[in-house]
Structure formats: C-alpha cells, structure tokens
Amino acid sequence: MSVNGVTDSTSVSYVSAQYNKTAAKEAKQTEKKDAAGATQTANESGVVYESSTAEKVVNKTQYANPELVAKLKSDLEARTSQLQNIVTQMLSKQGSTFAKANDMWEILASGKFTVDAATKAQAQADIAEDGYWGVEQTSDRIIDFAKALAGDDATALEKMRDAFEKGYKMAEKTWGGELPEISQKTYDAVMKKFDELTQKKTEAPATESAEATTVV
C-alpha cells in the first residue's frame, strides 16, 4: 500500500511566475521613467551622470502605486498561509507514516485498529533515510515549496521560514503533542537549509558589488 505525498508544485510554480511577472513589469516601467528623468536633468545642467549598478537596484515598491503595493502584500500573505498549510499537512502525514511503521496506530486507536504487514512494510520504506517521508526528501520538498513561493525575494523567504515554524506548531497540535523524532529531525534540516539559502542571498550582492568595482 503506497503512501502518497502532498504534490502541488505545478500550481505553486504558476503563482510564483505570475507574481514575478507583475513585479518585473512594474520595475521595467520604472526604469524607463528614471532613464527619461536622468536624460532631462543632464540636458538642463550640461552634466552627464551615470548611476552605479548599486544605485540602479532599487526597491520596486518605492515607485509602485498603492494598489499594486496592496496587491503584492496580499499575495505574499496568501503565499505564506499556503506554505503553512502545506507544512502542517506534510508533517502530519510524515508522523502518521512513522506511526504505521512502528505499530503506534494500535495504541492511538485504543487497540481497535492494527496495521497489516504490507502497510507496515511500505511505511517503513517511506520513512527510511532515502524514503519519500524520510528527513532529507521531506525537508527538500518543504524548501522547494518555500523557494517557489518566495521567488528571489529575501524578505519573502524569511516570511516562509516563519510560515514553516507556524506550520510545524500546527502539526504538533494535530498530533496531540510533540511530533515523532523523524519530524523533529526534519525541522532541524529545514531550518538549516533556510540558513544556507539566506547566506547565499547575503553573499550574492557582496560578490556582485566586488565584481562591479573591479570592472570600474
């Protein structure tokens, strides 16, 4: 008896693409306006000014209209809620799979339910180190969802980290207490991967700045 997982990567990718498309369009329009303004200033003063790469990287929402800002904020909140629900479902499923693999269902159901041999064997395979519900694959799926929903936005990524923590706590409530050890290890693995992603995003701007300085 196979244990199915939570798979919704197609819809997540679509939502992320729509978000990035809207932001990119707004940024492009802003860039054109800025370029026109710079040209006019140069003509009036007789001085040609070229902004640095860093100065060109601006916060898109500074120039966005209030309606767009509200829409993007609402969209981020919806994405955060979506990840929270996904995490709760995934960890609850991981916990129940662990329970089947360890005959805990019999205890939880007050002896009224037992796991057949085939179901137990499949569950044991699913929570193995390289199994679908193992620590590595489960944490990877959670991070993949977070990256798809956050896009290339470091702030949104931190929101996803918060959503993961909330989703984990909700899974604990559903479980009725502390989740099994496998879920606790998954929590640690996910948080470590969030740290690695944050570090990469922090190092990237510094590298780009250094390269720009070298070219100049």
Secondary structure, DSSP 4 states (H G I P E B T S, - for coil): -PPP----HHHHHHHHHHHHHHHHHHHHHHHHHHHHHHHHHHHHHS------HHHH---GGGTS-HHHHHHHHHHHHHHHHHHHHHHHHHHHHHHHHHHHHTTHHHHHTTTS----HHHHHHHHHHTSTTSTTSHHHHHHHHHHHHHHHHTT-HHHHHHHHHHHHHHHHHHHHHHTSSPPHHHHHHHHHHHHHHHHHHHHHHHHHHHHHHHHHHH-
